[in-house]
Amino acid sequence: MRLRNIKGARDAIAESPLVVHEPEKKKGKWKEVFGNDYPIRIEIGMGKGKFLHELAGRNPQINYIGIEKYSSVLLRALQKMEDEPLSNLMFIRMDAEEIGEVFDKEEVDRIYLNFSDPWPKDRHAKRRLPSKEFLLRYNQFLKRDGILEFKTDNKELFDFAVEEVPLAGWEIDKITYDLHHDAEMVQGNVMTEYEERFSSMGNPIYKYIIKR
């Protein structure tokens, strides 16, 4: 059964206090949601939430928000939070194209994109999360000194993402074409479910860190 089709997932999400409903009403008020002034970092397309859950556990003085489109995938992250609760991690179920409606100017200091959907057809290029169209959306709410981290095993998507950076007025701070053999960039690396799987098969992991 495909995860996105698990029966009852939407109901479980609707009832969960860990999911922020009507997130557009929290725009500019996320520090109130968490009840503190800690930095806010988000992962767009978080999948089952392993990466963000581990990051939040390591960094209790940073607030994290996981954004996921598919209910049955988000359900897995909620189940993990029930087993290992964290006060600095919350979730939103939404389509990434609406991201600009949820966060206010300079409200987020870091964005994570991990193993994003490659949308391989050329006509769908603007739907890719590291596209110039999305980078312009991120401009609306990322702090001026904020950064975006992107990881993937898809070489074509990564090459596309690298080409999009200057087109959106951003610049590359760090880049590697083999993360797990890059002594500098692998430090502190938290692996996603996909990363564990692909790297165990010997696939190189590509990563960049970009800024304005």
C-alpha positions in Angstrom: 0.0 0.0 0.0 1.3 3.4 -0.8 1.9 5.6 2.2 -0.1 8.5 0.9 -3.2 6.2 0.8 -3.3 5.0 4.4 -6.9 5.0 5.6 -7.6 7.4 8.4 -4.4 9.5 8.0 -6.3 12.7 7.4 -8.5 12.3 10.4 -5.4 11.6 12.6 -3.7 14.7 11.3 -6.8 16.8 11.8 -7.0 15.7 15.5 -3.3 16.1 16.3 -2.1 19.0 18.4 1.3 18.6 16.8 0.0 19.8 13.4 -0.7 23.5 12.9 -4.0 23.9 11.2 -4.8 27.0 9.1 -1.0 27.9 9.2 -1.6 31.1 7.2 -3.1 32.6 10.4 0.2 32.1 12.2 2.1 34.2 9.7 4.4 36.5 11.7 3.4 34.8 14.9 5.4 31.6 14.9 7.4 32.5 18.0 4.1 32.8 19.8 3.2 29.3 18.6 6.3 27.9 20.1 6.2 30.2 23.1 9.8 31.4 22.8 12.3 33.5 20.8 14.4 30.6 19.4 15.3 30.6 15.7 12.9 28.9 13.3 14.1 26.4 10.7 11.9 24.5 8.3 12.1 21.4 6.1 9.9 21.4 3.0 8.9 17.9 1.9 10.0 16.3 5.1 8.7 12.8 4.3 8.5 10.6 7.4 10.3 13.1 9.5 13.5 11.2 10.6 15.9 14.0 9.6 13.9 16.8 11.3 13.2 14.7 14.4 16.9 14.0 14.9 17.9 17.6 14.3 15.3 18.9 16.8 16.5 16.4 19.4 20.1 17.6 19.0 19.2 21.3 19.1 16.5 22.0 21.8 17.1 25.8 21.5 16.0 25.9 17.8 12.4 25.5 16.7 11.7 23.3 13.7 8.7 23.0 11.4 8.2 20.1 9.1 6.1 20.7 5.9 4.6 17.7 4.1 2.0 17.4 1.4 0.9 13.8 1.8 -1.1 12.9 4.9 0.0 9.3 5.2 3.6 10.3 5.1 3.1 13.0 7.7 1.3 10.4 9.9 4.6 8.5 10.2 6.2 11.6 11.7 3.4 12.1 14.1 3.8 8.5 15.3 7.5 9.0 15.9 6.7 12.1 18.0 4.3 10.1 20.1 7.1 7.7 20.9 9.7 10.4 21.3 8.0 13.8 22.0 9.9 17.0 21.4 8.6 20.5 22.3 10.5 22.3 19.5 9.1 20.4 16.5 5.7 21.0 14.8 4.2 20.1 11.5 2.1 21.5 8.7 0.3 19.6 6.0 0.3 21.7 2.9 1.5 22.1 -0.7 4.8 23.9 -0.9 3.5 26.3 -3.5 1.6 28.1 -0.7 4.7 28.5 1.5 4.7 32.3 1.1 1.3 32.6 2.7 2.6 30.9 5.9 5.8 32.8 7.0 6.4 36.5 7.3 9.5 38.5 6.3 12.7 37.2 7.9 10.7 34.8 10.1 12.8 31.7 9.1 16.6 31.5 9.4 17.2 28.2 7.6 15.5 26.0 5.0 16.2 22.3 4.4 15.3 20.5 1.1 16.1 16.8 1.2 15.7 14.4 -1.7 13.0 16.5 -3.2 10.7 15.2 -6.0 12.7 15.7 -9.2 9.7 16.5 -11.4 11.7 15.1 -14.4 9.6 16.6 -17.2 10.9 19.9 -18.5 7.4 21.5 -18.3 7.3 20.8 -14.6 10.7 22.5 -13.8 9.1 25.3 -11.9 7.6 22.8 -9.5 11.0 21.6 -8.3 11.7 22.9 -4.8 15.2 24.2 -5.7 14.0 26.0 -8.8 14.4 29.8 -9.3 10.6 30.1 -8.8 10.8 28.6 -5.4 14.0 30.4 -4.5 12.1 33.6 -5.1 9.3 32.4 -2.8 11.9 31.7 -0.1 13.1 35.3 -0.5 9.9 36.4 1.0 10.5 35.0 4.5 14.1 33.8 4.9 16.3 36.1 6.9 18.9 38.1 5.0 21.7 36.1 6.5 19.8 32.9 6.3 20.8 29.8 4.3 19.2 27.0 2.4 20.6 23.4 2.4 19.8 21.0 -0.4 20.6 17.3 -0.6 19.8 14.7 -3.3 21.1 11.6 -5.0 19.7 12.8 -8.3 22.5 14.2 -10.4 20.2 15.7 -13.0 18.2 17.5 -10.3 21.3 18.7 -8.6 22.8 20.1 -11.8 19.5 21.9 -12.5 19.5 23.3 -8.9 23.0 24.6 -9.3 22.2 26.4 -12.5 19.1 28.0 -10.9 21.0 29.6 -8.0 22.4 32.7 -9.8 19.2 33.1 -11.9 17.4 33.8 -8.6 20.0 36.1 -7.2 21.5 33.6 -4.8 25.1 32.3 -4.5 26.6 29.0 -3.5 28.4 29.0 -0.2 29.5 25.4 -0.1 29.0 22.5 -2.5 30.0 18.8 -2.8 29.3 16.0 -5.3 30.1 13.3 -2.7 28.9 14.4 0.7 29.9 11.3 2.6 33.5 11.6 1.4 33.7 15.3 2.0 35.5 15.7 5.4 34.2 19.3 5.9 30.6 19.1 4.7 29.8 15.7 6.3 30.5 17.0 9.8 27.2 17.0 11.8 25.3 15.5 8.8 22.0 14.0 9.7 20.8 11.4 7.3 17.3 11.0 5.9 15.6 7.7 5.2 16.4 8.1 1.5 20.0 9.0 2.2 20.6 5.9 4.3 19.2 3.8 1.6 20.9 5.4 -1.4 24.3 5.8 0.3 24.3 2.1 1.4 24.0 1.2 -2.3 27.1 3.3 -3.0 25.3 6.2 -4.6 27.0 9.6 -4.1 25.0 12.3 -2.2 25.1 15.8 -3.6 24.7 18.8 -1.4 24.9 22.6 -1.6 24.5 25.4 0.9 23.3 28.6 -0.7 22.7 32.2 0.5 21.6 35.5 -1.0 
